[in-house]
């Protein structure tokens, strides 16, 4: 389930010559929360209309969503958006999916789960997966056991009912060799996406399980899927034309961005993982669990336990330092990438939980999904977004927010173009 990334780009400290180197949905998103019906406890009280083979169903508006987003007013302080996202989003019985669903409920935090499609495909049916430039059924991540497919379905279902977003991490996670995603054409990405969607939309056909065995997923994936993150943050340039053709709204695959306000790339909002301070070092690290690990234990996921307490503290403080830098200055959104893994004794999961608890409840902080964030971006004045993009990393607005955003001259709408956001 991990993104083992290129050491030069992701494993090493960013810009360094190292050897190894929502809570409270107030007016920022709208005028208060909308429940959309349903209890969010996984019950089937919501009326459902089966789709396709019954693997998914239309159950109406998603529960636990914020109110309609509204534009920033002149002189208003921007919210501090934070997006916690999860690559793979499969359950292997380690309790991590449940742990973070519970944490999200406790702190009114919404997240994005980038589901790997093959996690809903039984290994006995793996040859139904035809990965571009690879043999039928091939995958660089393992297929789940049938019990774990069932538990993954249950957790994904619960996640959506709890208000989280279900995106995609595609399928086979190919990061090296001739079959790597970085070599795929736009047409091959189209095939990969179609298959990822089919595994979500047709798991009943592939498993033979009935409604009595496993309830349907409570959403229409054709409408739900509006963004993703590629394996190892590779292949974005050829993915974007296809993603735009499919009507996606954002992509989270840029291989290393900065803590600045995003723009668009290829017609989609470009929402990269970001370089953040790395305590004890002069270089920075990417805001993803595995990339912190790569700098601490040289890619080893089972280093000597004696290191764990100091590394846990360092990882937690890295996330908090990244948050504090933007929260106290340019208010750029903060994006964090994670995996349901117990690397190095689970210290990175502890770090994510500690960081989330530190951020939750602070004034103006909104813990949201990527989809909720782009909902907000899409209603903003392009001139205001351009003004926000003029602030560099850790740069405070001159004269404070009231003066900086007090009177923003209209422009030609370049906030809807590529803007100054990071591009792959």
C-alpha positions in Angstrom: 0.0 0.0 0.0 2.9 2.3 0.1 4.4 4.9 -2.3 8.0 3.9 -2.6 9.2 7.0 -4.4 12.3 8.1 -6.2 14.9 8.9 -3.6 16.1 12.0 -5.4 12.6 13.5 -5.5 10.8 12.2 -2.4 13.1 10.2 -0.2 15.6 12.9 0.4 15.1 16.2 2.1 13.6 18.6 -0.4 16.2 21.0 -1.8 19.0 19.4 0.3 22.2 17.7 -0.6 21.5 15.2 2.2 23.2 11.8 2.3 19.7 10.3 3.0 18.6 12.3 2.6 -12.9 21.1 9.8 -13.6 21.4 12.7 -16.7 23.7 12.9 -17.9 24.2 9.3 -18.7 27.9 9.8 -19.0 30.5 7.1 -15.8 29.6 5.4 -17.4 26.7 3.6 -21.0 27.9 3.9 -23.6 28.7 6.5 -23.5 25.5 8.5 -23.4 21.7 8.1 -25.9 19.8 6.0 -26.5 16.2 7.1 -28.0 15.0 3.9 -30.0 12.5 5.8 -28.9 9.2 7.3 -27.3 8.6 10.6 -23.8 8.0 9.4 -23.6 4.8 11.4 -23.7 2.5 8.4 -27.4 1.9 8.6 -29.5 1.4 5.5 -32.2 3.7 6.5 -31.5 5.9 3.5 -33.6 4.9 0.5 -31.3 3.2 -2.1 -31.6 2.7 -5.8 -29.3 -0.1 -6.9 -26.9 0.7 -9.8 -25.5 -1.8 -12.2 -25.1 -5.3 -10.6 -26.0 -3.8 -7.2 -22.4 -3.3 -6.1 -23.2 0.4 -5.7 -26.4 2.4 -5.2 -27.7 5.9 -5.3 -28.8 7.0 -1.8 -29.2 10.7 -2.3 -27.0 13.5 -1.1 -24.0 12.6 0.9 -24.3 13.0 4.7 -22.3 15.3 6.9 -21.3 17.8 4.2 -20.7 21.5 4.9 -23.1 24.1 3.7 -22.8 25.7 0.3 -19.4 27.4 -0.1 -19.2 31.1 -0.3 -16.6 33.6 -1.6 -14.2 35.3 0.7 -15.4 38.8 1.5 -13.1 41.9 1.1 -10.6 41.9 3.9 -11.7 38.5 5.3 -9.0 36.1 6.7 -8.9 32.9 4.6 -9.7 29.7 6.4 -6.8 27.3 7.1 -7.7 24.2 5.1 -6.0 20.9 5.9 -6.6 17.7 3.9 -5.6 14.3 5.3 -5.6 11.7 2.5 -5.0 8.0 2.4 -3.4 6.1 -0.4 -4.8 2.6 -1.2 -7.5 2.7 1.5 -7.5 -1.1 1.9 -8.1 -2.9 5.2 -5.7 -5.7 6.2 -7.0 -6.2 9.7 -4.6 -3.9 11.5 -7.4 -1.6 12.8 -6.0 1.5 11.2 -9.0 2.2 8.9 -11.4 2.0 11.9 -9.0 4.1 14.0 -9.0 7.1 11.6 -12.7 6.9 10.8 -13.3 7.2 14.6 -10.8 10.0 14.9 -12.5 11.9 12.0 -15.8 11.6 13.8 -14.4 12.8 17.1 -12.9 15.9 15.6 -15.4 16.7 12.8 -12.6 16.0 10.2 -13.4 14.9 6.7 -10.7 13.2 4.7 -10.0 11.7 1.2 -9.6 8.0 0.7 -7.8 7.1 -2.5 -9.1 3.6 -3.0 -7.0 1.1 -5.1 -9.5 -0.6 -7.4 -7.9 -4.1 -7.2 -8.5 -4.1 -3.4 -12.1 -5.0 -4.3 -11.1 -7.7 -6.9 -10.6 -11.2 -5.6 -7.2 -12.7 -6.3 -8.9 -15.6 -8.0 -10.2 -13.2 -10.6 -7.0 -11.2 -10.9 -6.6 -11.9 -14.6 -9.6 -9.6 -15.2 -7.2 -6.8 -14.5 -5.3 -5.9 -17.7 -2.7 -3.3 -16.6 -1.0 -1.3 -19.3 2.5 -2.5 -20.3 2.2 -5.4 -17.8 1.0 -9.0 -17.8 -2.7 -9.7 -17.1 -3.3 -9.8 -13.3 0.1 -8.3 -12.5 0.4 -5.9 -9.6 3.1 -4.4 -7.5 0.8 -4.4 -4.5 -0.9 -7.5 -3.2 -4.5 -8.5 -3.7 -6.6 -8.7 -0.5 -8.0 -11.8 0.9 -11.8 -12.3 0.6 -12.4 -11.4 4.3 -10.3 -8.2 3.9 -12.2 -7.3 0.7 -15.4 -7.5 2.8 -14.0 -5.4 5.6 -12.6 -2.9 3.1 -16.1 -2.6 1.5 -17.6 -2.0 5.0 -15.0 0.7 5.8 -15.4 2.5 2.5 -19.1 2.4 2.9 -18.8 3.9 6.4 -16.3 6.5 5.2 -18.7 7.8 2.6 -21.6 7.9 5.1 -19.4 9.8 7.5 -18.8 12.5 4.9 -15.4 11.5 3.5 -14.5 11.4 -0.1 -13.7 8.3 -2.1 -11.1 9.0 -4.8 -8.8 6.6 -6.6 -5.2 5.3 -6.3 -5.8 3.4 -9.5 -4.8 -0.3 -9.5 -1.5 -2.1 -9.7 0.9 0.6 -8.4 3.6 0.2 -11.0 6.5 2.5 -10.1 9.5 1.0 -11.9 10.7 -0.6 -15.1 9.1 -0.5 -18.6 5.6 -1.1 -17.1 5.9 2.0 -14.8 3.0 4.4 -14.8 5.4 7.2 -15.8 5.5 5.6 -19.2 1.7 5.2 -19.7 0.0 7.2 -22.5 -3.3 9.1 -22.0 -5.1 6.2 -23.6 -3.5 3.7 -21.2 -4.5 5.9 -18.3 -8.0 5.9 -19.6 -8.0 2.1 -19.5 -6.5 2.0 -16.0 -9.2 4.4 -14.7 -12.0 2.5 -16.4 -10.8 -0.7 -14.8 -10.4 0.9 -11.3 -14.0 2.1 -11.6 -15.3 -1.2 -12.8 -13.7 -3.1 -9.8 -15.6 -0.7 -7.5 -18.9 -0.8 -9.5 -18.9 -4.6 -10.2 -17.5 -6.3 -7.1 -20.7 -8.3 -6.7 -20.1 -9.8 -10.2 -16.5 -10.6 -9.3 -17.2 -12.0 -5.8 -20.7 -13.5 -6.1 -21.6 -11.9 -2.8 -25.3 -10.9 -2.3 -26.9 -8.1 -0.3 -27.3 -10.5 2.5 -23.5 -11.0 2.5 -22.3 -7.4 2.1 -24.4 -4.2 1.7 -23.9 -2.1 -1.4 -21.7 0.9 -1.5 -24.0 3.9 -1.0 -22.8 6.1 -3.8 -22.6 6.4 -7.5 -18.9 6.1 -8.3 -19.3 7.7 -11.7 -20.3 10.9 -9.8 -18.2 10.4 -6.7 -14.9 10.0 -8.5 -13.5 13.5 -9.2 -9.8 13.1 -8.4 -6.9 10.8 -7.5 -3.3 10.3 -6.7 -0.9 8.3 -8.9 1.4 5.6 -7.6 4.7 7.1 -6.4 3.5 10.5 -7.6 4.5 9.5 -11.2 2.8 9.9 -14.6 0.8 13.0 -13.9 1.6 14.7 -17.3 -0.1 12.0 -19.4 -2.8 11.4 -16.8 -4.1 15.0 -16.9 -5.5 15.0 -20.4 -7.5 11.9 -19.7 -8.6 13.1 -16.2 -9.8 16.4 -17.8 -11.7 14.5 -20.5 -13.4 12.4 -17.8 -14.5 15.6 -15.9 -12.2 15.2 -12.9 -11.8 18.4 -10.9 -8.4 18.0 -9.3 -5.3 15.8 -9.2 -3.0 15.2 -6.2 -0.1 13.6 -8.0 2.5 16.4 -8.3 5.9 15.1 -7.1 6.6 17.8 -4.5 5.0 21.2 -4.1 5.4 24.1 -1.8 3.2 25.6 0.9 1.5 28.1 -1.4 -2.0 28.6 -2.7 -2.6 26.2 -5.7 -3.5 26.9 -9.3 -4.6 24.7 -12.1 -2.6 22.4 -14.4 -4.1 21.0 -17.5 -7.5 22.3 -16.5 -7.5 20.5 -13.1 -6.7 21.9 -9.6 -3.1 20.9 -8.9 -2.9 19.8 -5.2 0.5 18.5 -4.5 2.1 17.1 -1.4 4.3 19.8 0.0 7.8 20.4 1.4 7.6 21.1 5.1 10.2 21.8 7.8 12.0 18.7 9.1 13.0 19.2 12.7 16.7 18.8 13.3 17.6 19.4 9.7 18.2 22.3 7.4 16.4 20.6 4.5 12.7 19.9 4.2 10.7 16.7 3.7 7.6 15.9 1.7 4.3 15.8 3.7 3.8 12.1 3.4 4.5 9.3 6.0 6.7 7.3 3.7 8.9 10.2 2.8 9.5 11.0 6.5 10.3 7.3 7.0 12.8 7.4 4.1 14.8 10.1 5.8 14.7 8.5 9.2 15.4 4.9 8.4 16.7 4.8 4.8 13.5 3.2 3.4 13.6 0.5 6.1 10.1 -0.1 7.5 11.4 -2.2 10.4 14.3 -0.2 11.9 15.5 -0.9 15.5 12.7 0.0 17.9 15.1 2.0 20.1 14.7 4.8 17.4 10.9 4.9 17.5 10.2 7.4 20.3 12.5 10.1 18.8 11.3 9.4 15.3 7.7 9.6 16.3 8.3 12.9 18.0 10.2 14.2 14.9 7.4 13.1 12.5 4.7 14.7 14.6 6.7 17.9 14.9 7.3 18.0 11.2 3.5 17.9 10.5 2.9 20.5 13.2 5.7 22.8 11.9 4.2 22.6 8.4 0.8 23.5 9.7 2.1 26.3 11.9 4.1 27.9 9.1 1.1 28.3 6.8 -1.5 28.9 9.6 0.5 31.8 10.9 1.5 33.3 7.5 0.0 32.8 4.1 -2.9 30.4 5.1 -2.1 28.1 2.1 -3.9 24.8 2.3 -1.9 22.0 3.9 -2.0 18.5 2.3 -0.8 15.4 4.1 -0.6 11.9 2.5 -0.7 8.7 4.5 -1.0 4.9 4.3 -2.7 2.4 6.6 0.6 0.9 7.5 2.5 0.0 10.7 5.9 1.0 9.5 8.5 1.3 12.2 6.1 0.2 14.9 3.2 2.4 13.7 4.9 5.7 14.7 3.7 7.5 11.6 0.1 6.7 12.4 0.7 8.1 15.9 2.3 11.2 14.3 -0.7 11.8 12.0 -3.1 11.4 14.9 -1.1 13.7 17.1 -0.9 16.3 14.4 -4.6 16.2 13.6 -5.5 16.6 17.3 -3.1 19.6 17.4 -4.9 21.3 14.4 -8.5 20.4 15.2 -10.5 23.1 16.9 -8.2 26.0 16.2 -9.8 29.2 14.9 -10.4 29.2 11.2 -9.2 25.6 10.7 -11.2 23.4 8.4 -10.3 19.7 8.1 -11.8 18.8 4.8 -11.5 16.4 1.8 -10.0 17.4 -1.4 -13.4 17.6 -3.0 -14.7 19.9 -0.4 -11.6 22.1 -0.8 -12.1 22.5 -4.6 -15.7 23.2 -4.0 -14.5 26.2 -2.1 -11.9 27.2 -4.6 -14.4 27.1 -7.5 -16.6 29.8 -6.0 -13.8 32.2 -5.2 -13.1 35.4 -7.2 -10.1 34.5 -9.5 -8.5 37.9 -8.6 -8.6 36.9 -4.9 -7.0 33.6 -5.7 -4.3 35.3 -7.8 -3.6 37.6 -4.9 -3.3 34.7 -2.5 -0.9 33.0 -4.9 1.3 36.0 -4.8 2.3 35.0 -1.2 5.4 32.9 -1.0 6.1 30.1 1.5 5.9 31.5 5.0 5.1 35.0 3.8 2.6 37.0 5.8 0.2 39.4 4.0 1.5 42.9 4.1 -0.7 45.0 6.4 -2.6 42.0 7.6 -5.5 40.2 5.9 -7.9 43.2 6.2 -5.6 45.4 4.2 -4.2 42.6 1.9 -7.6 41.4 0.7 -9.4 44.7 1.3 -9.7 45.8 -2.3 -8.6 43.3 -4.9 -8.7 44.5 -8.5 -10.7 42.3 -10.9 -8.7 40.4 -13.5 -9.4 38.3 -16.6 -10.0 35.2 -14.5 -6.6 33.7 -14.5 -7.5 31.8 -11.3 -9.3 29.4 -13.6 -6.1 28.9 -15.7 -2.9 27.3 -14.6 -2.0 30.1 -12.3 1.2 29.9 -10.3 0.6 26.5 -8.7 3.2 23.8 -8.9 3.1 21.7 -12.0 4.7 18.3 -12.6 
